[in-house]
Amino acid sequence: MAGRAWYDVSPSAARLTGSLRDIGYDFTTAVADIVDNSVAAGATRVEVMIEYDGSNSRVLIADDGCGMSARSLLEALRFGTRRSYTQGELGRYGLGLKTASLSQCRVLTVVSRSSKSAVRTYARTLDLDLIEEWDQWVVTDPQPGELVDRARRWLAEGTGTIVLWQVLDRVLSEKRPEGGWARRRLESLAKRTAEHLAIVFHRFLEGLPERQQLIITVNGHKVEPWDPFATDEPATVELARQAFEIETTTGSGRVHLRRFVLPARDRFSSPAEFERLSGPLNWNRQQGLYVYRADRLVQWGGWGGIRGIDEHTKLARAALEFDTDLDAAFQINVAKMRVALPPQLRQLLEAPVNELCILADDTYRKTSRSTNRPLPVDVNTPPEERAATQAAVNAGLALRMAAMQAGHWTEWEAIEKLLREQAPDVAELLGLGPQ
């Protein structure tokens, strides 16, 4: 800017930190954002502790990752850190640790150890009251106390990082956060957090290639992965996988699509498993696209504007996977909980999504007919003939699924039409009655 006047208009730290608290996190998504940092640090174990103690209630998130040096820790507490992110890292904007934490508390303390050979820990604190009082971006040494000492003792076993939230004004917002209601609220948040982490990090909990399986606990209870596609169920059907090339301003990237038709209730391994796989939103709203960014689930439920939610397609779920090089195309938000489908991708997805929903609709209707109406045999028919008739209906459904998986649905529709016209008895036996 040679020859031009310039002016430093640094933002008010007090005003901006207050605004950043309302960036869009709730408690569960804030915890998940901290776990993102643990995953990026190579952690194999993350312990989330949500502890009730009246006005001194706190949250601790501890991992056994690579930890941070004194300089790295200070940089991590900078709003908009200067560090760069490599492809595949879950971080993006350099805001997550601060915005996620301060959306729930007023005092954030981070204790970390990066040396395997020396038991040397570093601790720093962001205190909103101090920032507002000084109106400066300041990081301090933490106040001495049992919690910081506890974190240091925890790290005596090896490298890692502990994030400590105190003064939970957004979690326990009453002036007197004591009593049964506050305890019950924290217990409820612990349960919801475990459910959320089980969904968001289910691939890490199941184990990924070239990465040690991640273990997450919440208040001492191990989080079990929740696989939205019920891939362990024998009757789950996966259609042919597809990939799409997406152009961006800096190049291109690939998006992968995996499509699944989950079994109907009577084909699940157990009623309890059917209920568990219904998910927190239940079957109807749990259908749709599950969007993964670097194997971390970001958004789920609904069809992204491609089609509407329908009772008859509630068994249809699809994984849409992309890497961090496509963040700009998907407009990933700071909280990493919302994406927008690129217009070029939305058009490419219409046909495969509609094919998936046709098969899911067919599976739903065939199951409904076989469950709610008598088989097309006389009531006095021997049991073995009834079984044979049901087997024929199942065979018809299997043929439909095979046609869809092989990518020959249009041809199969023509075959069905001919069967209904030329051999209606066979079509009825196979469960391919009039549409």
N, C-alpha and C positions, 0 to 999 in steps of 0.2 A: 504493500500500500504506500509505496514511496510517493511523497508529495501530497498525500491526502491525510487529513486529520482523522483520527479514530478515537473511540471512547470505550472504556471498559464499563459495561453494564452487567456485571455479575448479578445473577438472580438472588433475591432474598432467600437465605437458607431457611429461615423460619417459615416463610410463606410457602416455599416450594415443597419442603418436606411434608408440610400439612396436606398439600394437594396430592402428593404421591401416595399418601396413605389410602386414597380412594381410587386406586388404579384398577380395581375389579376383583381382588382376591376375596375368597371366603376362607374359613379356617382350614378346610381340607386341602384346597388348592395351594394355600400358602405353605403348608407342610410339604406337599408334593414338590414345590419349587425348591425347597431346601434339599430334599432327597435327590433332586436332579444334580445338585452340586456334589453330593456324595458319590453318585454314579460316575460323574465326570472325573472324580478323584480316584477312581478305581476301587471303591469300597466293596467289600464282600458282605459286610454286615452293617445295618443301620438300625439303631435303637431309638424309638420315639417314646418319650416319657412325658405324660400329661398329668401333672401332680397338683392335687388340691391342697391349699394351705391358706384359705381365706384370701386376704388382700395380698399375701405373698405367694399365691399360686403361680406356677411357672410351667414352661415347656422346655424340654431339653431334647435335642436331636443330635445323636452321637454316631460317628462312623469310624471305620478303621481304614480310611483311605490314605493317600500319600501325605496329607497334611500340608501346612503352609509355613514358610519362613516368616520372619518378622516383616520383611518388606512386602511379601506377597499378601500377608494378612491385611496390612494397611491398605494395599491396593484393592483388595477384595471389598473393603468397606467404603471405597470411593463410589459415589453415585456416578454411574457411567464409567466403569473401570476402563483403563487404557489397554488392558490385555486383549489380545486377539483370540478368536475361537477357530479351531480347526473343524473340518468337515466331520460330522458325526457327533460333535459335542452337543450336549443338551442345552447349554447356556447360549445366549444370543446377544442380549442388549447390555449386559453388565449392570443390571439393576435388580435382578431377582432376589439375591440374598437380603438386600436392604428393603426393597419395596414389599416383598412377601412378609418379612419379619415385622416391619413397622406398621403393616396393615393390621396387625393383631396386638402389638405391644408398644410400650414407650421406651423400653430399655433393651437393646440388643447387645449381647456380649458373645464374642467368639474366642474360643480357646483352641489352639492348634499345636501339633508337634509334627515336624517333618523329618527329623533325624532318627534313623533306626538305632544308631550306635550311642547317641547321647540323649539322656532324658532331659530335654530342654523344651519348655513350652512357652508359647507367646499368647497373650490375652489382650484384647482391645474391646472398647465399648463405644457404641453409638447411643447417646442419651438425648431424646427429643426435648426434654425440659432444658437441657444445657444449650442445645442448638437454638431453641427459641429465645432463650435468655441472651445469648451472645449474638444471635443472628449470623452465625458463621458455620461453615462445614467443618466441624471439629470431631476428632476421634480421641478418646482418652484411655488411660489405663483404667481397668475396672476397680470398683470399690472392693477392698478386701472383704472376704466373707466365706461362709461354708460352701456356697454353690460353686464358686470359682475353685476353691480348694478341692472340692469333689471332682470337678472336671479334670483338674491336674492329676489327681490320683488315678482317674480312669485312663488317662493317657500314659500312665507309667508303664503300661503293658505293651505299648507300641505306638506307631504313628496313627494319626487321625485328627478329626476336628469335632468339636462340640459347639453347637449353636444353642444359646440360652436366651429364652424370651422371659422378660420380667415386666411387671406392671401391665397386666393384660387388660387394658382399659377397653379394648374392642371385643374382648371375649367375655369378661365379667364387667359389664358396663354400669352396674348399680354402684351407688356411693358406698354401700356396705356389702361387699361381695363375700358374705359369709353365710353359713347355714346350709340347709339341705338342698335348696334350689341350685346353689352354685356348684355343690358337689355333683348333683345329678346332671347339670349342664356339662361339666367336664367329662363325666362318664359317657354321656351321649356323644360328645365330640370325639372321644377316644374310639367309640364304636364306628362312627361315621368315617373317621380318618382311616381306620383299618380297612373298611370296605372300599374307600376311594383308592388307597394305595394298592389294594389287591387287583383293582381293575387297571389303573394307569400303568403299573409296573409289572403286569402279569407275565410279560415275555422275559423280563429279567429274573423274576421269581422262578419261572419254569426252567430257565437256563438258556443262554444264547451261545452259538458257536464262537469259539475263541474268547470266551469270557466265563469266568467262574460264576457259578450260580449266586444270585443275590439273596440274602436273608434279611427280612425286615421284621421287627417286632414292635408292637405298640403296647406299652405298659406290661411288658414281659410276655405277651402272647404272640406267637409266630403268625405272620400274615400269610394265608394260603392264596395262591393265584386264582383269579377268576377268569377263565378262558371264555370269552363271549361266543366262540364258535363251537363249543362242545366237541372238540376234535377227538376226545376220548370215547365219545359215544359211537358204537358200531353203526348206528343207523344215520349218522350225520353224512350228508352228501356234499362233497366239494366239487365245484365245476372247474373247467379248464381255466388256468391262470392266464392273465393278460398283462401286458405292459404297454405304456404310452410314453412317447417322447414329448416333453413340454419345453417350448422355447422361452427363454428369458432374455432380459436386456444384456446379460453377461455371458450367455451361452445356452446350454440346454441341460435337462435332467430327466431322469426316468421315474415314472410313477407306476407302481405295481398294484394290481387288483386281484384279490382272492375272494371268491364268492362261495357262500355256504347256505345250504338248506338244512336247518336243524330238524330233528325228529319231532313228530307230534307226540302228545302226551303218552299215548299207549305204546309208543315205540322207544321211549326213554328207558334207560336201565332201571330207574325207580321213580316213583312219584316225587320223592324228596329231591332227587337230582333235577327233575323237571322244574320244580319250584325254585331251586337255587339258581338255575340258569335263566330264569325269568328276569333276573337282574333288578337293580334298585328302581328302575323306571317301569318295571313289569313288561310283559311280552310285547304289547302293541307299540309302546314308545321306545322299546329297546331294539326294535328292528331298524335296519338302515345301515349307513356307512360308519365304519369305525376308522378314524383317520390316525395314522401312526407317523410320527416324526422321529426318525432314527430309533425305531422300535419302541418308542414311548408313546402311549395312547394319549392323544390330545383332545379329541372330540368324538362323541358318539351319539347315536340316536337320530332318526330322521334321514331323509334322502337328499339333503343339500339342495332342495328346490327342484330336483329332477322329477319327483313324483311325490304324491302324498302318502301319509301313513294309512294303512288299511288293515282291518282285522284279518282279512284273508291272506295277507302277506307277512304276518307277524313272525313266521319262521325264517324269514330271509335276513341274513346279515352278511356284510361284505367288509373286508379289510382293504383300506386304501393307504398305501405305504409310500413315503418319500423321504429323502435325506435332507440335511440342513442346507444343501446348495439350492433348494427350491423354496426357502423360507419366504423370500420376497414375493414369489408367485402365489403362495398360499396366504400371504398377509398374516403370518403368525403373530399373535399379540404378545405383550410383555409377560402376561401371566401364563402363557403357553397353554391356554385352554379354549381358544377359539381360532378357527381358520376359515378362509373363504375359498371355495373351489374356483380355480382359474376358469374363465369362460371357455377357453379352448378345450379344457379337460371336461367340463360339464357336458359339452356336446359329444365327446368321445364316450362318455360313460352311459349315455342314455340307452343305447341298444343293449349292452351287457347287463345293466341294472334291470331293464324291463324283462329280459330273458330270465334272470334270476327270480324276479317276482312272479312271472308266469308259472315257473316250476313250484315255487313256494305256495302260490295260490292253489295249484293243482294238488299238491301234497295235503294241504289243509282240507280242501273239499273232499278228496277221496277218503281221507281219514274220517271226516265228518259223516260221509255217506255210509262207510262201512261200520261206523260206530252207532249211528242213530237210526238206520233203517235195516229191516231184515235182509239177510242174504237172499238172492233170487232162487231159493229152493223151497220145497214144501217143508212145513214144520215137522213132518214125520220122516224127513230124510235122515238116513243114518249119519252118525257123527263123522265117519270117515269121509262121506261125500260132502258134508258141510266144510270140513277142513280143506278138501280139495278145491271147493269153490272159493274159499277165502284165499287159498294159495294162488288161484288164478287172478284174483283181484290184485294181490300183492305183485304178481308177475307183471300185470299191466302197468302198475306204478313204477316198477323197476325199469321197464322198457322206456317209459317216459323220461326217467332220470338219466338213463344211459344215452338217450338221444340228445338230451340237453348237454350232458358232459362231453359228448363227442362233437358238439357244435353242429348238429343236424336237426335242430328243432323244427325248422320250416319243412324239411322233408317228412319229419314225423307227423306233423299236423296234417299233411296230405295223406299219409298212410292211415291215420285215425279216421279221416273223413271217408276214405274209401271203405274201410272196415264197417263204419256205421251205415253206409249205403248198401254195401254188397253182402255183408255178413253181420247183420245187427245182433244176432244171438251171440256170436263170438265177441263182438264189441262189448255187449252187456256183461258177459262172463268175465272179461278182462277189466271191468269197471270203467269202460270207455263209452258210457251211455251218452244220450243226446246232450249237447252243450246248452 
